[in-house]
């Protein structure tokens, strides 16, 4: 398959003009447009750009000169760059381009090392009821508030979940996540405990630690849930498979969207023979790089990989490589269809440009771009209302399906 190439070098100089000047052409700078309550304001026909100045900087200068009280020059720069990234998302159809603040970039780096910021819970959406807490991370705000698995969040910010469909509940959560990123602090939620008691909590997001992978050793299987493809992930997986014996291993890649190429290849190398192609990367200039496994003896037992729509980028590459090279069964729902890995470019003034500019291609030459990976066994997560008391061990029907699949002849 021939990788898609995009002429980034010829595109970038024009992006601010698209993002900033087109809106201006419909408003402040459009010749012949009448301001409210008056005739058009004509400022002459001579170009505003000074000698040697491009139109983008000319537009910024005109705006700051004419609207000094309303416009901050640095904020205008940020707005222009954010317009560029939105334009890239829309034009290329590839999401993931963004302008990061210094704090956001540091949080991204910290996530690769296991530091997260939030309430510190994992949950399952129970249609008609709310959010069933399945995990509370030690040291998190939720742990400090004594939340526990089996608790049910029945309302968020005075928005009750009773009677709501699963997708509607998820939409409320997505809206809250955007609000939190915009600077909100406390989150108010109503909690029903396992004994039926109601409790209102007001929690502020805070830092907590998450292991790169968590291992569950059951008598019948070994489950490895990967939180990030970062430093130490392959070591945790290696220790788990070493203790698996004849038990099947299930890698949980659901909602896995962050990591490095090197760590993804390291995990794949635990299951694939030396020299096996895991994936190929293609940079914006069209230069390719083939990533292969290192020389170690692979684990050869029964293997399944669980995925969902939150499995993106390198998680999709890893699932594809294990299905092709290790005959792993892929179980769950279709993946996100993100076949890029971002690069990061410091711009100064505490800003970092994130570009989704490196294409990921499967080791066999295939691509999951936009379409995602189709599982061998499609299993939708539970989406029916629960009746009566909510169990603390919320059923994971995708895990149960993976176990049945592995046990079949």
RANORZI-V701138 format. One record per pair of residues at least 12 apart in sequence whose C-alpha atoms are under 8 Angstrom apart, sorted by the first residue. I is the first residue (numbers start at 0). GAP is how many residues later the second one is. D is the distance in whole Angstrom. If there is no record, write none. Layout:
I:GAP:D, I:GAP:D
//
This chain:
0:364:6, 0:365:7, 2:279:7, 2:283:8, 2:356:8, 2:358:8, 3:355:8, 4:279:6, 4:280:7, 4:281:6, 5:278:6, 5:279:8, 6:277:7, 6:278:7, 7:276:6, 7:277:8, 14:69:5, 14:72:7, 15:40:6, 15:64:6, 15:65:7, 15:67:7, 15:68:6, 16:38:7, 16:39:6, 17:66:7, 17:69:8, 18:61:6, 18:62:8, 18:64:5, 18:65:6, 18:68:7, 19:36:8, 19:60:6, 19:63:7, 20:35:7, 20:38:7, 47:14:8, 59:13:8, 59:16:7, 59:17:8, 77:21:8, 80:18:7, 81:16:7, 81:17:6, 84:12:5, 84:13:5, 84:14:7, 84:270:8, 85:12:8, 93:244:8, 93:262:7, 94:261:7, 95:246:7, 95:258:7, 95:259:7, 95:260:5, 96:245:8, 96:256:8, 96:257:5, 96:258:5, 96:259:5, 97:255:6, 97:256:5, 97:257:7, 98:252:7, 98:253:6, 98:254:5, 98:255:6, 99:251:6, 99:252:5, 99:253:6, 99:254:7, 100:249:6, 100:250:5, 100:251:6, 101:248:5, 101:249:6, 101:250:7, 104:247:7, 110:117:8, 111:116:6, 111:117:7, 111:118:5, 111:119:7, 111:146:7, 111:147:6, 112:99:7, 112:117:7, 112:118:7, 113:95:6, 113:96:5, 113:97:6, 113:98:6, 113:114:8, 114:92:7, 114:93:6, 114:94:5, 114:95:6, 115:91:5, 115:92:5, 115:93:6, 115:94:7, 116:88:6, 116:89:5, 116:90:4, 116:91:6, 117:22:8, 117:23:8, 117:86:8, 117:87:4, 117:88:5, 117:89:6, 117:90:8, 118:21:6, 118:22:5, 118:23:5, 118:84:7, 118:85:7, 118:86:5, 118:87:6, 119:16:6, 119:17:5, 119:18:8, 119:20:5, 119:21:6, 119:22:6, 119:23:7, 119:88:7, 120:12:7, 120:13:8, 120:14:6, 120:15:5, 120:16:6, 120:21:7, 121:12:6, 121:13:5, 121:14:7, 122:12:7, 123:270:8, 124:41:6, 124:44:7, 124:45:8, 124:258:7, 125:40:7, 125:256:8, 125:257:6, 125:258:7, 125:259:6, 125:260:7, 126:36:7, 126:37:6, 126:38:5, 126:39:5, 126:42:8, 126:256:6, 126:257:6, 126:258:5, 126:259:8, 127:33:6, 127:34:5, 127:35:4, 127:36:5, 127:37:6, 127:38:7, 127:256:8, 127:257:5, 127:258:8, 128:23:8, 128:25:6, 128:32:6, 128:33:5, 128:34:7, 128:35:7, 128:256:7, 128:257:7, 129:22:6, 129:23:6, 129:24:5, 129:25:7, 129:31:5, 129:32:7, 129:39:7, 130:21:5, 130:22:5, 130:23:7, 131:17:8, 131:18:6, 131:19:6, 131:20:5, 131:21:7, 131:258:8, 131:262:8, 132:15:7, 132:16:5, 132:17:5, 132:18:5, 132:19:6, 132:20:8, 132:259:8, 133:14:8, 133:15:5, 133:16:6, 133:258:7, 133:259:7, 133:260:7, 134:13:7, 134:14:6, 135:12:6, 135:13:7, 136:71:7, 136:72:8, 136:73:7, 137:70:7, 137:71:8, 138:69:6, 138:70:7, 139:66:7, 139:67:7, 139:68:5, 139:69:8, 140:62:7, 140:63:7, 140:64:7, 140:65:6, 141:61:8, 144:56:8, 144:58:8, 148:243:6, 148:244:8, 149:43:7, 149:44:6, 149:240:7, 149:241:6, 149:242:4, 149:243:7, 149:244:8, 150:40:7, 150:41:6, 150:42:5, 150:43:6, 150:241:7, 151:39:6, 151:40:5, 151:41:7, 151:42:8, 151:238:8, 152:36:7, 152:37:6, 152:38:5, 152:39:6, 153:35:8, 153:36:6, 153:37:6, 153:38:7, 154:34:6, 154:35:5, 154:36:7, 155:31:8, 155:32:6, 155:33:4, 155:34:6, 156:30:7, 156:31:5, 156:32:6, 157:30:8, 157:31:7, 157:32:8, 165:217:6, 184:19:5, 184:20:7, 185:16:6, 185:17:5, 185:18:4, 185:19:7, 186:14:8, 186:15:5, 186:16:5, 186:17:6, 186:18:8, 187:12:7, 187:13:6, 187:14:4, 187:15:6, 188:12:5, 188:13:6, 193:195:7, 193:196:7, 193:198:8, 209:17:8, 210:16:7, 211:14:6, 211:15:5, 211:16:5, 211:17:7, 211:18:7, 211:19:8, 211:20:7, 211:21:5, 211:24:8, 212:12:5, 212:13:4, 212:14:6, 212:15:7, 212:20:6, 212:23:6, 212:24:7, 213:12:7, 213:13:8, 213:22:8, 214:21:8, 214:25:7, 218:28:8, 219:27:6, 219:28:8, 220:23:8, 220:26:5, 220:27:5, 220:28:6, 220:29:8, 220:182:8, 221:18:7, 221:19:8, 221:22:6, 221:25:7, 221:26:6, 221:27:5, 221:28:6, 222:26:6, 222:27:5, 222:28:6, 222:29:7, 223:13:7, 223:16:7, 223:25:8, 223:26:6, 223:27:5, 223:28:6, 224:26:6, 224:27:4, 224:28:7, 225:25:7, 225:26:6, 225:27:6, 225:30:7, 226:26:8, 226:29:6, 227:28:6, 227:29:7, 227:30:6, 227:31:6, 228:29:6, 228:30:4, 228:31:6, 228:34:5, 228:35:6, 229:29:5, 229:30:6, 229:33:6, 229:34:8, 230:32:7, 232:30:7, 232:34:7, 233:29:7, 233:32:6, 233:33:5, 233:36:8, 236:30:7, 237:32:7, 240:58:7, 245:55:7, 246:54:8, 246:55:8, 247:53:6, 247:54:5, 247:55:6, 247:56:8, 247:158:7, 248:52:7, 248:53:6, 248:54:5, 248:55:7, 249:53:6, 249:54:5, 249:55:6, 249:56:7, 249:152:8, 250:52:8, 250:53:6, 250:54:5, 250:55:6, 251:53:6, 251:54:5, 251:55:7, 252:52:7, 252:53:6, 252:54:5, 252:55:8, 252:58:6, 252:62:6, 253:52:6, 253:53:5, 253:54:5, 253:55:8, 253:56:6, 253:57:5, 254:52:8, 254:53:7, 254:54:7, 254:55:4, 254:56:5, 254:57:8, 255:54:6, 255:55:5, 255:56:6, 255:59:6, 256:53:7, 256:54:6, 256:55:5, 256:56:6, 256:57:7, 256:58:6, 257:54:8, 257:55:8, 257:56:7, 257:57:8, 258:55:7, 259:54:8, 260:53:7, 263:50:7, 263:51:8, 263:54:6, 264:13:6, 264:26:7, 264:27:7, 264:28:6, 264:53:8, 265:27:7, 265:28:8, 267:25:7, 267:50:6, 267:53:7, 267:54:7, 268:24:5, 268:25:6, 268:27:8, 268:29:7, 269:26:8, 269:27:8, 269:28:5, 269:29:6, 270:27:5, 270:28:5, 270:29:7, 270:51:7, 270:55:6, 271:21:7, 271:26:6, 271:27:8, 271:50:7, 271:53:6, 271:54:6, 272:20:7, 272:22:7, 272:23:7, 272:24:7, 272:25:6, 273:18:8, 273:19:5, 273:20:5, 273:21:5, 273:22:6, 273:23:8, 274:17:5, 274:18:5, 274:19:6, 274:20:7, 275:16:5, 275:17:5, 275:49:8, 276:13:7, 276:14:6, 276:15:4, 276:16:7, 276:86:5, 276:87:8, 277:12:8, 277:13:6, 277:14:5, 277:15:7, 277:39:8, 277:40:7, 277:43:5, 277:84:7, 277:85:5, 278:12:6, 278:13:7, 278:38:7, 278:42:7, 278:81:7, 278:82:6, 278:83:5, 278:84:4, 278:85:8, 279:80:6, 279:81:5, 279:82:6, 279:83:6, 280:77:6, 280:78:6, 280:79:5, 280:80:6, 281:76:6, 281:77:5, 281:78:7, 281:79:8, 282:74:7, 282:75:5, 282:76:6, 283:73:6, 283:74:6, 299:26:8, 301:26:7, 301:104:7, 302:23:8, 302:24:8, 302:25:5, 302:26:7, 302:103:8, 303:24:5, 303:25:5, 303:26:6, 303:27:7, 303:98:7, 303:102:7, 304:14:7, 304:23:7, 304:24:6, 304:25:5, 304:26:6, 305:24:6, 305:25:5, 305:26:6, 305:92:7, 305:93:8, 305:96:8, 306:23:7, 306:24:6, 306:25:5, 306:26:6, 306:27:7, 306:28:6, 306:68:8, 307:24:6, 307:25:5, 307:26:6, 307:27:5, 307:28:8, 308:24:6, 308:25:6, 308:26:4, 308:27:5, 309:25:7, 309:26:6, 310:24:5, 310:25:6, 311:23:7, 311:24:5, 311:25:7, 311:26:5, 311:27:8, 312:23:8, 312:24:7, 312:25:5, 312:26:5, 312:27:6, 312:28:7, 312:47:8, 313:25:8, 313:27:7, 313:46:8, 315:19:7, 315:21:8, 315:22:8, 315:23:8, 315:52:8, 315:56:8, 315:57:7, 316:43:7, 316:44:8, 316:45:6, 319:42:7, 319:53:8, 320:41:7, 320:42:7, 323:40:8, 328:46:8, 328:47:6, 328:48:8, 328:73:8, 328:76:8, 328:77:8, 329:45:5, 329:46:5, 329:47:7, 330:44:5, 330:45:6, 330:46:5, 330:47:6, 330:48:7, 330:67:7, 330:70:8, 330:71:6, 331:43:6, 331:45:6, 331:46:5, 331:47:5, 331:48:6, 331:49:8, 331:66:6, 332:41:7, 332:42:6, 332:45:5, 332:46:6, 332:47:6, 333:38:6, 333:39:5, 333:40:5, 333:41:6, 333:44:8, 334:36:8, 334:37:5, 334:38:5, 334:39:7, 335:34:7, 335:35:8, 335:36:5, 335:37:8, 336:31:5, 336:32:5, 336:33:4, 336:34:5, 336:35:4, 336:36:7, 337:30:7, 337:31:6, 337:32:6, 337:34:7, 338:20:6, 338:21:5, 338:22:7, 338:28:7, 338:29:6, 338:30:5, 338:31:8, 339:16:6, 339:17:7, 339:18:5, 339:19:4, 339:20:5, 340:15:6, 340:16:7, 340:17:5, 340:18:6, 340:19:7, 341:12:6, 341:13:5, 341:14:4, 341:15:6, 341:16:6, 342:12:5, 342:13:7, 342:14:7, 342:15:7, 378:18:8, 378:19:6, 378:22:7, 379:18:7, 380:15:8, 380:16:7, 380:17:7, 381:14:8, 381:15:7
//
